[in-house]
Amino acid sequence: MDRSTEDAEQIAIAARIVLGLLRLQTQTQGTVPMEDLPGFLLMAADERDRQGDFGAGRMLNDWADMLRDWE
């Protein structure tokens, strides 16, 4: 597997997790309070790392940091 294919797969994994959270939030408004969202992303990042999807884990960690810094 070449590096670009691996990167695309990692982005797809991370995006699917974020879109799943968005879908859940849209279907059942208020399910995930904004202040808890970074924690959900960090839990997902830990699981991706455990599964060997280190690129997806890094992206999810970065996105959690961005949400915590957002005001």
Residue frames relative to the residue before (quaternion, step in Angstrom):
aa qw qx qy qz dx dy dz
M 1.0000 0.0000 0.0000 0.0000 0.00 0.00 0.00
D 0.3351 -0.7486 0.5301 0.2151 3.58 -0.82 0.92
R 0.7050 -0.5072 0.3148 0.3829 3.54 -1.28 0.51
S 0.6656 0.5111 -0.3213 0.4388 3.62 0.92 -0.84
T 0.6308 0.5163 -0.3323 0.4745 3.60 1.06 -0.69
E 0.6462 0.5154 -0.3123 0.4684 3.56 1.00 -0.86
D 0.6461 0.5154 -0.3172 0.4651 3.60 0.93 -0.88
A 0.6546 0.5107 -0.3142 0.4604 3.60 0.90 -0.88
E 0.6458 0.5141 -0.3221 0.4637 3.59 1.00 -0.77
Q 0.6566 0.5113 -0.3090 0.4604 3.59 0.97 -0.84
I 0.6336 0.5106 -0.3216 0.4842 3.59 1.02 -0.78
A 0.6505 0.5182 -0.3162 0.4564 3.58 0.93 -0.86
I 0.6376 0.5197 -0.3310 0.4623 3.61 0.97 -0.79
A 0.6834 0.4824 -0.2880 0.4662 3.59 0.82 -0.99
A 0.6585 0.5087 -0.3121 0.4586 3.59 0.92 -0.87
R 0.6328 0.5340 -0.3375 0.4478 3.60 0.98 -0.77
I 0.6361 0.5207 -0.3278 0.4655 3.59 1.01 -0.76
V 0.6830 0.4763 -0.2905 0.4714 3.59 0.85 -0.95
L 0.6601 0.4912 -0.3149 0.4731 3.59 0.95 -0.79
G 0.6100 0.5432 -0.3515 0.4576 3.60 1.07 -0.62
L 0.6441 0.4990 -0.3140 0.4874 3.58 1.03 -0.78
L 0.6413 0.5184 -0.3169 0.4686 3.58 1.00 -0.82
R 0.6431 0.5199 -0.3137 0.4667 3.58 0.97 -0.85
L 0.6474 0.5147 -0.3096 0.4692 3.58 0.94 -0.91
Q 0.6687 0.5051 -0.2903 0.4620 3.56 0.93 -0.92
T 0.6629 0.5042 -0.2968 0.4672 3.57 1.03 -0.79
Q 0.6864 0.4847 -0.2886 0.4589 3.58 0.94 -0.86
T 0.7890 0.1056 -0.0307 0.6044 3.57 1.01 -0.80
Q 0.2535 -0.8195 0.4970 0.1312 3.53 0.22 1.32
G 0.7988 0.2802 -0.2306 0.4797 3.54 -0.98 0.91
T 0.3845 0.7455 -0.4674 0.2791 3.58 1.29 0.06
V 0.7892 0.1426 -0.0548 0.5948 3.57 0.90 -0.94
P 0.3054 -0.7541 0.5496 0.1897 3.59 -0.38 1.18
M 0.6262 -0.5819 0.3689 0.3648 3.57 -1.00 0.83
E 0.6783 0.5038 -0.3081 0.4373 3.59 0.93 -0.84
D 0.6719 0.4805 -0.2928 0.4816 3.61 1.24 -0.37
L 0.4921 0.7065 -0.4133 0.2963 3.59 1.19 -0.42
P 0.6403 0.5066 -0.3598 0.4515 3.66 0.84 -0.75
G 0.6398 0.5334 -0.3265 0.4467 3.60 1.00 -0.75
F 0.6298 0.5193 -0.3281 0.4755 3.57 1.03 -0.76
L 0.6567 0.5009 -0.3101 0.4708 3.58 0.97 -0.83
L 0.6468 0.5119 -0.3226 0.4643 3.60 1.01 -0.76
M 0.6281 0.5142 -0.3377 0.4765 3.60 1.03 -0.72
A 0.6519 0.4988 -0.3104 0.4794 3.57 0.98 -0.83
A 0.6238 0.5365 -0.3359 0.4585 3.60 1.04 -0.75
D 0.6421 0.5201 -0.3216 0.4624 3.58 0.94 -0.83
E 0.6645 0.4987 -0.3004 0.4685 3.56 0.96 -0.86
R 0.6404 0.5116 -0.3324 0.4666 3.59 0.98 -0.78
D 0.6278 0.5182 -0.3340 0.4753 3.59 1.01 -0.77
R 0.6443 0.5295 -0.3145 0.4535 3.57 0.97 -0.87
Q 0.7002 0.4502 -0.2502 0.4944 3.57 1.12 -0.72
G 0.5573 -0.6287 0.3798 0.3872 3.59 1.30 -0.07
D 0.5279 0.6045 -0.4154 0.4282 3.59 1.27 0.21
F 0.0556 -0.8725 0.4852 0.0126 3.54 0.65 1.20
G 0.6157 0.5428 -0.3474 0.4535 3.61 1.06 -0.65
A 0.6553 0.4897 -0.3031 0.4888 3.57 0.97 -0.86
G 0.6339 0.5372 -0.3275 0.4499 3.57 1.00 -0.79
R 0.6522 0.5092 -0.3109 0.4676 3.58 0.98 -0.85
M 0.6551 0.5090 -0.3176 0.4592 3.59 0.92 -0.86
L 0.6669 0.4991 -0.3063 0.4608 3.58 0.89 -0.89
N 0.6206 0.5212 -0.3339 0.4814 3.60 1.06 -0.71
D 0.6542 0.5113 -0.3094 0.4635 3.58 0.92 -0.90
W 0.6729 0.4942 -0.2995 0.4618 3.57 0.92 -0.89
A 0.6118 0.5311 -0.3515 0.4691 3.60 1.06 -0.68
D 0.6377 0.5224 -0.3208 0.4664 3.59 0.99 -0.83
M 0.6441 0.5240 -0.3201 0.4561 3.58 0.97 -0.87
L 0.6665 0.4987 -0.3077 0.4609 3.59 0.93 -0.85
R 0.6478 0.5154 -0.3257 0.4569 3.59 0.99 -0.77
D 0.7004 0.4691 -0.2611 0.4704 3.58 1.09 -0.74
W 0.5586 0.6381 -0.3679 0.3813 3.56 1.27 -0.41
E 0.0173 -0.8050 0.5930 -0.0025 3.56 -0.86 0.87
